[in-house]
Amino acid sequence: MFDGLLRIAPRCDVCGADFESADVGDGASVFVLFIVGFLAMVLFLLVEAAFHPPWWVHVIFQLPFVPVACIMALRPIKGLLFALQFQNDAQEARLDD
């Protein structure tokens, strides 16, 4: 389904289905930011409540966690949104005159 890290292939290599009509856009990024932001905040609060560390300890934990978690979650969530859009034959909103 993917052609590279995040680009959706124009068609399926196995069955030849056309993927041109389905476009996830920025939807996956929004979901990833909400999920990872929530997890980062929980991690921050747990570390703060348990250890009361100085601010630089939070920086050491959060700086690698946030980008790595975003990169790891983006492809599966984009694949899920694409599959749901393709399965339901969703189209872009448009105004018919």
Phi, psi and omega in degrees: 000330181259147174240089187101199184290310184230352182281132178282134179293151180293333178207162181287135179288334184272305186256348179082013180298142182276122181258008185295327185283335182269126180221117183285326181068223182265006183301317181296321180297321180295313179298318180297317180297319178295315183292310182292323176299318177297314180296321179295321179292320177297316177300315178301311183293322178295315179295319180295316182290324184279322190238341185049054184281167172291167185299327184291336175293320176298320179297319180296322179282317188283322183301317176281329185295312187297306181293323180294316178296321178296315181294320180291327184272340188294315183294312178297321181289322176296320177297320179295313179297320178296316181296318178295319179294318180291318181296320182269003181052046180288144180234164175295147177291143180210157178260121177266131179272000000 
